[in-house]
Amino acid sequence: MKILVTGGAGFIGSHVADAFLAAGHDVTVIDDLSSGRRENVPAGARFVQLDIRDQAAVDALFAATRFDAMSHQAAQTSVSVSTREPVRDAQINVLGTIHLLEAAVRTGVAHVVFASTGGAIYGEVPEPTLASLETPQRPLSPYACSKLACEAYLRRYAHDFALEATVLRYANVYGPRQDPHGEAGVVAIFTQRLMAGEPIRVNARKVEGDAGCVRDYVYVGDVVKANLRALTRQIGLPVVHCATGVETTTRTLAERIERALGVKGSIGVAPRRDGDVERSVLEPTREATGTAPTSLDEGLAATVAWFRERTR
């Protein structure tokens, strides 16, 4: 198949592009390189630097290359950026997605796999429950609102134009290639700082000095499996969770990364961040990967090994 991977120079998108190429598909990657890196793009993929907010550029690309499917990973992914710049967040996540869907319909794309968020879309998930696919969506940040809006647009295009769509709601994804210079990739941030002997800080869940927010950390390899299974129609549901169902506080995460690195770092405290939900843990959808999720220790070991290899 001819597949378009949006955001394919980014952390998750580049892994997805790798997997599609390995499966024998013809892959085109688009990315505006605002956060993605050119070196992340697989050698076998065609790369086009393109901003999905540019409707004319999107239309020209789809007209020139008739894609069979699209894996839409491109997004503004920072919750705190979305609270500071909600208009920019909506322009990228909502309008950019509409540009892609309009072009897809005009050029006969058959299937769209959409990277959504389970980590933000449900709002607060009360103790000790897991958010299920039936849990009401209560987005608390502009980022979560924009992702939920995109899901609604996908349903509209599926209904009106018979465009097949699979929504993958990600928990908190981590793994090799995650950017430690942003604010959304806590595993990458903690790993790089601990390797450098620098202090790290735990943002508060409620009160500064507590164990921090509770999250469901899912390894990028599991997310890639879900994208492959969606592309090959091994996922029959329109929406699935890519998650583990295991809760981890930020402080526990820091300690597990210390253990994976074999170091003892300086763990400080920090205030609560605007827009952060206190607790987000999802009920995993077995159909997403077909296997049990990767354990946190196994995923952290692979992530730490990648970061160490980069520093040699």
Number of C-alpha atoms within 10 A of each C-alpha: 13 16 24 27 25 27 31 34 30 28 24 24 27 27 22 26 32 19 18 24 17 11 11 10 15 18 24 23 23 28 26 20 15 11 16 22 18 16 10 17 25 21 10 14 21 13 18 14 14 17 19 26 19 13 17 11 15 21 18 11 16 20 14 9 13 15 22 17 22 24 27 22 23 26 25 19 18 18 24 18 19 21 16 13 13 17 12 14 26 22 17 21 23 22 19 21 26 20 19 20 21 15 20 25 16 12 17 15 21 16 23 25 24 25 24 28 22 30 28 31 26 23 22 19 21 12 9 8 13 19 23 18 17 6 11 11 17 15 20 18 22 23 29 27 21 27 28 22 16 23 20 12 16 23 19 13 18 17 11 9 13 13 19 17 24 26 23 26 26 25 28 25 23 25 25 21 21 22 21 16 12 12 14 19 18 21 24 25 17 24 24 20 15 22 19 10 13 13 12 19 17 25 22 21 22 14 13 15 17 17 19 26 21 21 22 26 29 25 25 26 21 22 27 23 18 27 28 22 17 27 21 10 12 15 20 12 15 13 19 26 28 37 30 24 23 18 18 21 19 22 22 15 23 23 17 17 26 18 14 19 17 11 13 13 19 13 15 13 17 16 16 19 13 12 20 19 23 18 24 29 30 29 20 26 24 17 17 29 25 14 11 12 22 17 14 20 14 11 22 25 17 16 24 22 14 14 18 14 9 9 8 5
